[in-house]
Amino acid sequence: MSPSPATRRGGRWWEIRGELDHASAGELRELLTTIALQPGQRLVLDLAGMEFCDSSGLTALIAVRNHAQAAHADTALAAVPANTLRILRVVGLDQLFPLCPDSDPATRS
């Protein structure tokens, strides 16, 4: 997993590339401690470059959402690959995260 940050339209935006699995999910969890969010801000994870996500990766995504909620911020997943979108729908996480086709609409209120 290779996360890279950016700020867009008042939100925090992170690209997740590569695999988000047992070997790399801890890296995303550690990254959480460095993400400062303001109330009302949106944290967007752009998954366009994510090649694979297992249950550890899904758990890390939930941890990101919980971190944002603790800061009274919002989260969204953008450009979710079809295979990951299918998994999100099967386990019901598509009901937990706003899903956006790309990162630009995800940063809008």
N, C-alpha and C positions, 0 to 999 in steps of 0.2 A: 504494500500500500504506500502510495506517495501522496500525502496531502499538500496542497498549496493554498495559501490564503489570499483573499482580495476583499476590498470593500466596494459595494455597489449600492447606490440609491438608499443609503442609510442602513444597509444590512451587512452582515458578515457572510461571506461566501467562500466556500472551500471546495476545491476539486479533489475528488478521491480517484486515484488511478491504480490500476493493477488489481491485486487480490485483497479482499477484506475477509480474512479467514482466521482460523485459530492462531496462526503464526503472526498475524499482523494486527488483529483486533486490539491487542493491548496497547499498541502504538497510538491508535485513535483514542483510546481511553486516557492515556497519558496526555495527549494533546488537549483534552478537555480542560485540564488544569491551567492551560495558557490562554484559553479563550475567554475574554472578558465581554460580557453581554450587558446591555442596558435594558431596562424594562421597555417593552414594546418593540424592541429590535427583533429582526428576523435573522436566524442562522440558516443558511441554505447550503446543503451538501449537493454538489453537482456530481452525479455518478456516471456521466457519459463515458469516462475513461476507466470505469471499474469493470474488470473482466470476470470476476467471480466473487460470490458472497455466500458464506456458509452460515450456520446457526450462530457461531461466535461473532461473525460480522453483523448479523441482525441484532444480537444483544448489544453490540457496540453502538449501533444506530439508536437503539432505545436509550442507551446511556447518554448519548448526545441530546436526545429529546428531553430527558429528565434534567440534565444540566441546564438546558435553556429554560425549562419551566421553573426551575428553582430561581432563576434570575428574572422571572416574569417576562421572558422573551418567547418567541415563536420559532418553530423549525419548519423546513420544507425540504423535500427531496426533488431534485431537478434532473432531467434527462436520464431517467432510470432505464437501464438496459432491459430489453424484453424478458430475458430469463430471470432477472432479479424482480421485475415487476410481477411476473407470474407467482414467484414465491411470496412476495409481499401480499398479494391477493389471497393466496391459499391460507396463509396464517393470520390474515386480518389486519396486517400492519398498514394496508392502504387506507384503513379507517382511522389510523392514528396519526399519519403524516399527510399533510397536503402534498400532492404530487403534481409537478409541473413539467410540461414537455421540454422546456429548456430553462436556463438559469435566469434569463431576463424577466419573464413574468413572475418567477418565484420570489423575486425581491420586492415586488409591488405589494402594497397592502391589500 
